[in-house]
Amino acid sequence: MGKIYVGDVGTEIILDCGVDISNATVREIVARKPNGQVVTWTAIASGTNAIKRTVLAGDIDVAGRWMLQAKVVTPTWSGLGETFSIIVYNAFG
């Protein structure tokens, strides 16, 4: 993935869960912004082991290090995945 900028739309964020989550009833990405605010985005399946969010207008609104985690609920398990970080840049950064 190339650089991500504040205001980007259409960027795909894909988190590999490392196990088969094809029977998940909930697929979300929990994101902690650099300012400490936590948001939850809905996600869709990306293959059998990953979830994907296509960034919408307003999703990426703060520059800095974002922390992301997959949140998945299956009939037998629910929880968070490993923490993943991305750097979001201001325009011309």
N, CA, C and O of each residue as an XYZ file, in Angstrom:
372
protein
N       0.851     -1.164      0.000
C       0.000      0.000      0.000
C       0.895      1.224      0.000
O       1.895      1.264      0.717
N       0.545      2.226     -0.801
C       1.276      3.478     -0.810
C       0.896      4.318      0.398
O       0.204      3.849      1.301
N       1.354      5.563      0.404
C       1.029      6.461      1.500
C      -0.468      6.737      1.543
O      -1.138      6.779      0.512
N      -0.972      6.921      2.745
C      -2.371      7.277      2.968
C      -2.398      8.720      3.444
O      -1.625      9.108      4.320
N      -3.292      9.516      2.860
C      -3.377     10.930      3.192
C      -4.734     11.255      3.810
O      -5.739     10.604      3.521
N      -4.741     12.287      4.676
C      -5.997     12.781      5.231
C      -6.935     13.105      4.069
O      -6.551     13.776      3.111
N      -8.163     12.618      4.171
C      -9.166     12.875      3.139
C      -9.226     11.846      2.032
O     -10.091     11.933      1.161
N      -8.319     10.860      2.042
C      -8.360      9.816      1.009
C      -9.711      9.096      1.025
O     -10.316      8.904      2.080
N     -10.163      8.707     -0.148
C     -11.391      7.931     -0.321
C     -11.072      6.791     -1.280
O     -10.391      6.992     -2.286
N     -11.564      5.597     -0.969
C     -11.379      4.457     -1.861
C     -10.195      3.577     -1.520
O     -10.043      2.503     -2.102
N      -9.355      4.001     -0.596
C      -8.230      3.170     -0.164
C      -8.774      1.928      0.530
O      -9.692      2.020      1.345
N      -8.211      0.770      0.208
C      -8.639     -0.468      0.850
C      -7.716     -0.802      2.015
O      -6.496     -0.850      1.862
N      -8.309     -1.031      3.171
C      -7.575     -1.490      4.342
C      -7.967     -2.945      4.551
O      -9.133     -3.250      4.801
N      -6.993     -3.840      4.450
C      -7.242     -5.279      4.577
C      -6.454     -5.800      5.765
O      -5.237     -5.629      5.836
N      -7.148     -6.433      6.694
C      -6.518     -7.014      7.874
C      -6.654     -8.531      7.811
O      -7.763     -9.064      7.768
N      -5.517     -9.217      7.807
C      -5.488    -10.680      7.787
C      -5.652    -11.186      9.214
O      -4.856    -10.849     10.091
N      -6.671    -11.985      9.444
C      -6.960    -12.502     10.788
C      -6.192    -13.783     11.092
O      -6.150    -14.220     12.242
N      -5.591    -14.379     10.088
C      -4.751    -15.553     10.304
C      -5.489    -16.865     10.486
O      -4.857    -17.918     10.579
N      -6.804    -16.826     10.537
C      -7.622    -18.036     10.663
C      -8.864    -17.872      9.802
O      -9.199    -16.767      9.377
N      -9.535    -18.976      9.555
C     -10.762    -18.945      8.756
C     -11.868    -18.247      9.540
O     -12.285    -18.724     10.596
N     -12.333    -17.130      9.028
C     -13.437    -16.404      9.649
C     -14.624    -16.293      8.689
O     -15.431    -15.368      8.783
N     -14.715    -17.250      7.768
C     -15.761    -17.195      6.750
C     -17.169    -17.278      7.341
O     -18.132    -16.861      6.698
N     -17.299    -17.814      8.561
C     -18.625    -17.910      9.174
C     -18.891    -16.759     10.141
O     -19.823    -16.835     10.943
N     -18.096    -15.703     10.081
C     -18.272    -14.559     10.980
C     -19.607    -13.866     10.729
O     -20.040    -13.704      9.588
N     -20.237    -13.467     11.809
C     -21.495    -12.720     11.723
C     -21.260    -11.220     11.904
O     -22.113    -10.403     11.557
N     -20.101    -10.871     12.447
C     -19.702     -9.471     12.594
C     -18.267     -9.347     12.102
O     -17.397    -10.132     12.478
N     -18.036     -8.352     11.256
C     -16.692     -8.035     10.761
C     -16.529     -6.530     10.872
O     -17.220     -5.774     10.189
N     -15.617     -6.093     11.732
C     -15.409     -4.666     11.938
C     -13.920     -4.375     12.079
O     -13.123     -5.261     12.389
N     -13.567     -3.125     11.847
C     -12.226     -2.648     12.141
C     -12.366     -1.562     13.192
O     -13.080     -0.577     13.000
N     -11.673     -1.756     14.309
C     -11.636     -0.764     15.365
C     -10.365      0.058     15.152
O      -9.268     -0.492     15.063
N     -10.525      1.371     15.072
C      -9.396      2.255     14.781
C      -9.243      3.287     15.890
O     -10.204      3.945     16.287
N      -8.010      3.415     16.381
C      -7.702      4.488     17.329
C      -6.895      5.540     16.584
O      -5.792      5.285     16.102
N      -7.478      6.727     16.505
C      -6.837      7.834     15.801
C      -5.685      8.379     16.631
O      -5.609      8.111     17.830
N      -4.792      9.136     16.014
C      -3.676      9.736     16.747
C      -4.121     10.651     17.898
O      -3.367     10.856     18.849
N      -5.328     11.196     17.816
C      -5.836     12.072     18.873
C      -6.508     11.293     20.004
O      -7.035     11.890     20.942
N      -6.490      9.953     19.916
C      -7.052      9.102     20.956
C      -8.491      8.679     20.724
O      -8.971      7.769     21.401
N      -9.191      9.298     19.802
C     -10.570      8.920     19.512
C     -10.606      7.528     18.902
O      -9.777      7.190     18.057
N     -11.572      6.720     19.335
C     -11.741      5.366     18.804
C     -13.005      5.330     17.961
O     -14.067      5.777     18.396
N     -12.884      4.795     16.750
C     -14.021      4.629     15.853
C     -14.094      3.176     15.416
O     -13.088      2.466     15.420
N     -15.273      2.743     15.043
C     -15.472      1.382     14.539
C     -16.080      1.468     13.148
O     -17.112      2.107     12.940
N     -15.418      0.809     12.201
C     -15.891      0.767     10.818
C     -16.411     -0.625     10.497
O     -15.828     -1.620     10.929
N     -17.494     -0.706      9.750
C     -17.932     -2.000      9.250
C     -16.957     -2.465      8.186
O     -16.361     -1.656      7.475
N     -16.802     -3.767      8.086
C     -15.893     -4.365      7.106
C     -16.614     -5.525      6.425
O     -17.671     -5.970      6.873
N     -16.026     -5.998      5.345
C     -16.556     -7.165      4.635
C     -15.469     -8.231      4.568
O     -14.297     -7.968      4.838
N     -15.883     -9.431      4.203
C     -14.918    -10.518      4.040
C     -14.008    -10.215      2.855
O     -14.422     -9.634      1.852
N     -12.757    -10.631      3.009
C     -11.786    -10.570      1.918
C     -11.108    -11.933      1.905
O     -10.104    -12.145      2.585
N     -11.658    -12.841      1.134
C     -11.215    -14.234      1.211
C     -11.792    -14.872      2.459
O     -12.815    -14.420      2.974
N     -11.146    -15.919      2.948
C     -11.664    -16.615      4.124
C     -10.987    -16.181      5.420
O     -11.510    -16.445      6.503
N      -9.827    -15.516      5.331
C      -9.051    -15.187      6.531
C      -8.925    -13.693      6.807
O      -8.286    -13.320      7.791
N      -9.497    -12.835      5.997
C      -9.254    -11.404      6.152
C     -10.551    -10.603      6.058
O     -11.573    -11.076      5.559
N     -10.465     -9.367      6.560
C     -11.570     -8.427      6.422
C     -11.059     -7.174      5.724
O      -9.867     -6.868      5.755
N     -11.994     -6.449      5.089
C     -11.601     -5.304      4.272
C     -12.556     -4.141      4.495
O     -13.769     -4.321      4.602
N     -11.990     -2.961      4.562
C     -12.753     -1.711      4.601
C     -12.273     -0.857      3.439
O     -11.076     -0.608      3.303
N     -13.189     -0.412      2.610
C     -12.875      0.570      1.588
C     -13.203      1.931      2.193
O     -14.361      2.223      2.488
N     -12.186      2.754      2.372
C     -12.308      4.007      3.092
C     -13.314      4.932      2.415
O     -13.289      5.124      1.199
N     -14.201      5.501      3.235
C     -15.221      6.429      2.772
C     -14.825      7.856      3.128
O     -13.923      8.076      3.936
N     -15.506      8.823      2.518
C     -15.264     10.234      2.852
C     -15.475     10.436      4.349
O     -16.481     10.001      4.909
N     -14.521     11.096      4.983
C     -14.619     11.372      6.412
C     -13.968     10.329      7.307
O     -13.759     10.589      8.492
N     -13.640      9.154      6.772
C     -13.018      8.112      7.601
C     -11.626      8.526      8.065
O     -11.306      8.426      9.249
N     -10.815      8.980      7.148
C      -9.418      9.319      7.447
C      -9.328     10.839      7.580
O      -9.189     11.556      6.589
N      -9.408     11.316      8.823
C      -9.526     12.760      9.042
C      -8.456     13.358      9.952
O      -8.514     14.546     10.270
N      -7.479     12.553     10.376
C      -6.430     13.030     11.272
C      -5.095     12.440     10.813
O      -4.992     11.243     10.546
N      -4.079     13.297     10.725
C      -2.742     12.815     10.367
C      -2.072     12.208     11.594
O      -2.354     12.593     12.728
N      -1.174     11.244     11.345
C      -0.416     10.618     12.422
C      -0.534      9.107     12.378
O      -0.989      8.538     11.386
N      -0.117      8.450     13.474
C      -0.139      6.984     13.551
C      -1.509      6.502     14.033
O      -1.951      6.835     15.133
N      -2.159      5.722     13.194
C      -3.432      5.090     13.522
C      -3.168      3.648     13.950
O      -2.315      2.976     13.371
N      -3.886      3.178     14.948
C      -3.800      1.790     15.393
C      -5.106      1.100     14.996
O      -6.193      1.606     15.277
N      -4.993     -0.053     14.342
C      -6.162     -0.776     13.829
C      -6.197     -2.195     14.379
O      -5.156     -2.827     14.560
N      -7.400     -2.690     14.642
C      -7.593     -4.081     15.038
C      -8.847     -4.623     14.366
O      -9.860     -3.931     14.254
N      -8.761     -5.869     13.923
C      -9.946     -6.559     13.422
C     -10.804     -6.954     14.624
O     -10.281     -7.384     15.652
N     -12.104     -6.807     14.492
C     -13.054     -7.292     15.496
C     -13.996     -8.246     14.772
O     -14.670     -7.869     13.813
N     -14.030     -9.481     15.246
C     -14.788    -10.520     14.557
C     -15.631    -11.290     15.568
O     -15.191    -11.560     16.686
N     -16.845    -11.636     15.159
C     -17.712    -12.498     15.950
C     -18.109    -13.679     15.074
O     -18.646    -13.503     13.981
N     -17.838    -14.884     15.569
C     -18.275    -16.116     14.893
C     -19.223    -16.840     15.844
O     -19.374    -16.414     16.988
N     -19.862    -17.918     15.406
C     -20.747    -18.648     16.307
C     -20.042    -19.194     17.558
O     -20.693    -19.438     18.573
N     -18.726    -19.387     17.493
C     -18.025    -19.983     18.635
C     -16.968    -19.086     19.267
O     -16.364    -19.473     20.266
N     -16.725    -17.885     18.707
C     -15.660    -17.026     19.222
C     -15.940    -15.581     18.858
O     -16.530    -15.293     17.817
N     -15.510    -14.671     19.729
C     -15.526    -13.247     19.386
C     -14.316    -12.589     20.029
O     -13.898    -12.966     21.124
N     -13.764    -11.609     19.341
C     -12.608    -10.928     19.900
C     -11.922    -10.041     18.889
O     -12.408     -9.806     17.783
N     -10.758     -9.555     19.323
C      -9.957     -8.645     18.523
C      -8.728     -9.342     17.966
O      -8.205    -10.277     18.571
N      -8.278     -8.885     16.823
C      -7.049     -9.390     16.237
C      -5.849     -8.593     16.717
O      -5.969     -7.720     17.577
N      -4.692     -8.904     16.150
C      -3.472     -8.191     16.496
C      -3.566     -6.724     16.076
O      -4.274     -6.380     15.130
N      -2.848     -5.879     16.786
C      -2.827     -4.456     16.468
C      -1.907     -4.207     15.277
O      -0.804     -4.748     15.196
N      -2.386     -3.382     14.365
C      -1.662     -3.013     13.158
C      -1.647     -1.494     13.095
O      -2.651     -0.863     13.427
N      -0.563     -0.903     12.688
C      -0.534      0.562     12.615
C      -0.285      1.035     11.189
O       0.381      0.377     10.390
N      -0.848      2.202     10.907
C      -0.606      2.884      9.640
C      -0.264      4.335      9.948
O      -0.685      4.883     10.967
N       0.495      4.941      9.066
C       0.788      6.363      9.180
C      -0.059      7.098      8.143
O      -0.038      6.764      6.958
N      -0.800      8.097      8.603
C      -1.595      8.937      7.716
C      -0.897     10.290      7.636
O      -0.521     10.868      8.656
N      -0.729     10.784      6.422
C       0.000     12.013      6.168
C      -0.940     13.151      5.798
O      -2.003     12.932      5.216
N      -0.537     14.361      6.141
C      -1.220     15.544      5.610
C      -0.831     15.671      4.145
O       0.176     15.110      3.712
N      -1.628     16.405      3.389
C      -1.315     16.638      1.989
C       0.107     17.190      1.864
O       0.532     18.007      2.681
N       0.817     16.759      0.875
C       2.191     17.159      0.591
C       3.181     16.650      1.638
O       4.309     17.135      1.725
N       2.734     15.636      2.456
C       3.613     15.093      3.490
C       4.553     14.045      2.955
O       5.357     13.494      3.707
